[in-house]
Amino acid sequence: MGIIIKGTGSYVPEKILTNKDLEAMVDTNDEWITTRTGIKERHIASAEQATSDLAYQAALKALAAANITAEDLDVIIIATVTPDKFFPNTACFLQQKLGAKNAFCFDIEAACSGLLYSLEVANSLLSANKKYKNALVIGAEKLSCITNWEDRNTCVLFGDGAGAVVLGKDDNFDYNSVVATDLHADGTYTDLLQIPAGGSRTPQTAETLAQGMQYTHMQGREVFKLAVGGMVGASKKVLEDANLEASQLKKFIPHQANLRIIEAVAQRLDVDDDLVYKNVFRYGNTSASSIGLCLDELNSAGELKRGDYVLLTAFGSGLTWGAVLLKW
Ligand SMILES: CC(C)(COP(=O)(O)OP(=O)(O)OC[C@H]1O[C@@H](n2cnc3c(N)ncnc32)[C@H](O)[C@@H]1OP(=O)(O)O)[C@@H](O)C(=O)NCCC(=O)NCCS
């Protein structure tokens, strides 16, 4: 029996915010954003939509694709940095909406690497316990609510969305979709990309709010350098562990934060450009959602066939990073 990817789903909110729209909000321009990041537009959730609402839409699609019901789920994991509330966890809100009454539910916070961490955890749970059959893993983010729309250094980069994967046991397969993983964290870099206030270290006060400490703060250039090295190292490791060459991949899906980072990583891994999946133009950086959005776009377009190898790699706040090699 294999533990395979049974279905995928994704969702982005209707509202599109273009680079032109941003020109009217901060001192920036389409040319700067395009050449520095590759981003042309991003989707922004409505005031009524919380992260679990975005996850819900992606989950419905993934369950339908997997041909299972919500009651067939044993576990729901949501990777997010923008939970509906501090607690309860966002996966519980989703469970209620889906009616997935047999699932236990928790969130994983590993920023942009969240979906990779969640795939490792879900695969391990299914492998370790024979009573678990199906796991729903979703990267979902409403980054627009932690973005300072007056800070041109960060507000041009982020967008909202959700990407879901159903991982489950299937008698018709004799392999596991999660072939190799290489996950990392380095807490010496916690200052590089963070929300400075609102947690137990620095609770929110009128002063922290006035200083914009409730929003994402990033040292972009430092993150850029570390991102490339981290993703290249982890990707090489999983290819090596699986005894595969980059040329044997069907697709390479790097975290969609910045086109220059994506191209630098692909070049160092010697992956042909036509194998590299890119949709950063349309969504910006959607953190934990990014890789799930890519996977579902490819899968829905019929581009992934059983047996294809797909390499995922991501990098984010923490710092966290890693790579997961999937066999579709
Ligand atoms: C953020 C990032 C796009 C900035 O690109 P960069 O080439 O490093 O640009 P710099 O930080 O050197 O800034 C260059 C100049 O552009 C300015 N600038 C920043 N944002 C701008 C914007 N939206 N529009 C116009 N100018 C902008 C800066 O103020 C700076 O001006 P200065 O030289 O007068 O101080 C890039 O560093 C990056 O993508 N980093 C990684 C971010 C990331 O992926 N984070 C998430 C990881 S999951």
The ligand as an SDF file (V2000), in Angstrom:
LIG
                    3D

 48 50  0  0  0  0  0  0  0  0999 V2000
   12.7910   42.9390   -1.1480 C   0  0  0  0  0  0  0  0  0  0  0  0
   13.6240   42.8940   -2.4190 C   0  0  0  0  0  0  0  0  0  0  0  0
   12.7010   42.7100   -3.6160 C   0  0  0  0  0  0  0  0  0  0  0  0
   14.3700   44.1830   -2.5860 C   0  0  0  0  0  0  0  0  0  0  0  0
   15.1610   44.1310   -3.7390 O   0  0  0  0  0  0  0  0  0  0  0  0
   16.6740   44.6430   -3.6660 P   0  0  0  0  0  0  0  0  0  0  0  0
   17.1980   44.5700   -5.0390 O   0  0  0  0  0  0  0  0  0  0  0  0
   17.3580   43.8180   -2.6110 O   0  0  0  0  0  0  0  0  0  0  0  0
   16.4760   46.1370   -3.2390 O   0  0  0  0  0  0  0  0  0  0  0  0
   17.1370   46.9040   -2.0190 P   0  0  0  0  0  0  0  0  0  0  0  0
   16.6340   46.3760   -0.7160 O   0  0  0  0  0  0  0  0  0  0  0  0
   18.5900   46.8740   -2.2600 O   0  0  0  0  0  0  0  0  0  0  0  0
   16.5560   48.3490   -2.2290 O   0  0  0  0  0  0  0  0  0  0  0  0
   16.9480   49.1510   -3.3130 C   0  0  0  0  0  0  0  0  0  0  0  0
   16.2530   50.4840   -3.2580 C   0  0  0  0  0  0  0  0  0  0  0  0
   14.8980   50.3380   -3.6840 O   0  0  0  0  0  0  0  0  0  0  0  0
   14.0320   50.9820   -2.7700 C   0  0  0  0  0  0  0  0  0  0  0  0
   12.7470   50.2800   -2.7490 N   0  0  0  0  0  0  0  0  0  0  0  0
   12.3450   49.3080   -1.9190 C   0  0  0  0  0  0  0  0  0  0  0  0
   11.0980   48.9420   -2.2410 N   0  0  0  0  0  0  0  0  0  0  0  0
   10.7220   49.6920   -3.2910 C   0  0  0  0  0  0  0  0  0  0  0  0
    9.5510   49.7560   -4.0610 C   0  0  0  0  0  0  0  0  0  0  0  0
    8.4940   48.9630   -3.8230 N   0  0  0  0  0  0  0  0  0  0  0  0
    9.5040   50.6290   -5.0820 N   0  0  0  0  0  0  0  0  0  0  0  0
   10.5490   51.4250   -5.3540 C   0  0  0  0  0  0  0  0  0  0  0  0
   11.6800   51.4170   -4.6570 N   0  0  0  0  0  0  0  0  0  0  0  0
   11.7770   50.5510   -3.6370 C   0  0  0  0  0  0  0  0  0  0  0  0
   14.7500   50.9060   -1.4590 C   0  0  0  0  0  0  0  0  0  0  0  0
   14.2790   51.9390   -0.6050 O   0  0  0  0  0  0  0  0  0  0  0  0
   16.1880   51.1230   -1.8700 C   0  0  0  0  0  0  0  0  0  0  0  0
   16.3930   52.4840   -2.0450 O   0  0  0  0  0  0  0  0  0  0  0  0
   17.7470   53.1780   -1.5170 P   0  0  0  0  0  0  0  0  0  0  0  0
   18.8450   52.4690   -2.2710 O   0  0  0  0  0  0  0  0  0  0  0  0
   17.5450   54.5890   -1.8990 O   0  0  0  0  0  0  0  0  0  0  0  0
   17.7650   52.9120   -0.0470 O   0  0  0  0  0  0  0  0  0  0  0  0
   14.6330   41.7310   -2.3850 C   0  0  0  0  0  0  0  0  0  0  0  0
   15.6360   42.0060   -1.4510 O   0  0  0  0  0  0  0  0  0  0  0  0
   14.0020   40.4330   -2.0310 C   0  0  0  0  0  0  0  0  0  0  0  0
   13.2010   39.9130   -2.7950 O   0  0  0  0  0  0  0  0  0  0  0  0
   14.3810   39.8390   -0.9070 N   0  0  0  0  0  0  0  0  0  0  0  0
   13.8550   38.5710   -0.4780 C   0  0  0  0  0  0  0  0  0  0  0  0
   12.4840   38.8070   -0.0070 C   0  0  0  0  0  0  0  0  0  0  0  0
   11.7630   37.5450    0.2040 C   0  0  0  0  0  0  0  0  0  0  0  0
   11.6890   36.7430   -0.6680 O   0  0  0  0  0  0  0  0  0  0  0  0
   11.2010   37.3980    1.3790 N   0  0  0  0  0  0  0  0  0  0  0  0
   10.3810   36.3420    1.7140 C   0  0  0  0  0  0  0  0  0  0  0  0
   11.1590   35.1150    1.8930 C   0  0  0  0  0  0  0  0  0  0  0  0
   10.0110   33.8920    2.1130 S   0  0  0  0  0  0  0  0  0  0  0  0
  1  2  1  0
  2  3  1  0
  2  4  1  0
  2 36  1  0
  4  5  1  0
  5  6  1  0
  6  7  2  0
  6  8  1  0
  6  9  1  0
  9 10  1  0
 10 11  2  0
 10 12  1  0
 10 13  1  0
 13 14  1  0
 14 15  1  0
 15 16  1  0
 15 30  1  0
 16 17  1  0
 17 18  1  0
 17 28  1  0
 18 19  1  0
 18 27  1  0
 19 20  2  0
 20 21  1  0
 21 22  1  0
 21 27  2  0
 22 23  1  0
 22 24  2  0
 24 25  1  0
 25 26  2  0
 26 27  1  0
 28 29  1  0
 28 30  1  0
 30 31  1  0
 31 32  1  0
 32 33  2  0
 32 34  1  0
 32 35  1  0
 36 37  1  0
 36 38  1  0
 38 39  2  0
 38 40  1  0
 40 41  1  0
 41 42  1  0
 42 43  1  0
 43 44  2  0
 43 45  1  0
 45 46  1  0
 46 47  1  0
 47 48  1  0
M  END
$$$$
